[in-house]
Amino acid sequence: MSEHPLLADRLAKIEMSGIRRIFDLVQNMKGAIDLSLGQAHFDVPDEVKDAATKAMKDGFNRYTVTQGIPELHSKLKATLTKKYNISVDNIIITGGASGGLFLSLLALVNPGDEVLVPDPYFVLYKHLVNVCGGKPVFVDTYPNFRLTAENICKCITPKTKLLIFNNPVNPTGIAYTAEEIKSIAKVAKEHNLLIISDEIYENFIYDFPHEPMMRHYDNTLLISGFSKTYGMPGWRIGYAIGNKEIIDAMCMLQQFSFVCAPAPVQKAVVSALDFDMSKYIAEYKRKRDFAYQELKDTFEVVKPQGAFYIFPRVPWGTDQEFVKRAIDNNVLIVPGGAASNRNTHFRLSYAAPDDKLAKGIGILKKIAKQK
């Protein structure tokens, strides 16, 4: 019997996602009101499903080139150039935005490199940095959850390699204005920091236009995808845009890991980019307004500007205690500590049918007054 441990040491700094724990829990609950998951409640538009089905029936089911099919590259370049007036030269199509994040950090982070992670953060960031041997350095954004040049500067050391930026933010729903983006870009330029800008919720901004980091800072790696906008999280397709050296490195890593994004899905996304999703976005703005209005008098809460999350402070106890009480009442929410170094908040997703959203919030308001 070998004396070597079975599992790699790198796993010691990783734990199961708190969000996925809730996801697993709901599978065994009957009639649960699920306000936990970060996926749109609408389905993939029929026209996009038809494009995927046609691709499969036409035999487009084999490997594609690692970086993604040229047809999707061309369509994506044209779409982003028209929408944001940014230069799009180097693209890789990835297995979801999460796949892009993983490949980018593998390509960029050396053991001991420090990676700035605004807190609260998307749950993957901390764990992926740890897997790659880096050190996540958390930039506190409480109480208003807005990242500023000042709090970035407080965390920069000679070992700082890059900043992971999320806009809009999961789990808080914060979205950044053009002036805020410029300020963050200025600090990054002064300290020669690369920015990995995760903009997967770019189409879910309700009060002002989305401002891509890449428009203001050349040393940006843009990570995004199609899961949220088109209701296709299970299809696993995203993309990264950046300088040639980084994209080439990500392609090399993808060759020996994911190989390529699913072929028929790549074809379907070409069609999806022509589909008007504005009515769906308007529906989420309405849901945002409803959730905020219903919660603000009972909970301490910052009004979100984007994504489909709201991040209230728990009215008593810890996040785990409050979430347990909610689960006991058949409402699923996510403890804030799953995405933060603090245990004071919880994440609610308003990507749910109106009746379930209203009923779930009503139960949470009653629970808030029980202690």
Buried (B, 14 or more C-beta within 10 A) or exposed (E): EEEEEEEEEEEEBEEEBBBEBBBEBBEEEEEBBBBBBBBBBBEBBEEBBEBBEBBBEEEBEEEBEBBBBEEBBEBBBEEBEEEBEBEBEBBBBBBBBBBBBBBBBBBBBEEEBBBBBBBBBBBBBBBBBBBBBBBBBBBBBBEEBBBBBEBBEEBBEEEBBBBBBBBBBBBBBBBBBBEBBBBBBEBBBEEEBBBBBBBBBBBBBBEEEBBBBBBBBEBBBBBBBBBBBBBBBEBBBBBBBBBEEBBBBBBEBBEEEBEBBBBBBBBBBBBBBEBEBEEBBEBBBEBBEBBBEBBBEBBEBBBBBBBBBBBBBBBEBBBBBBBEBBBEBBBBBBBBBBBBBBBBBBBBBBBBEEEBBBBBBEBBBEBBEEE
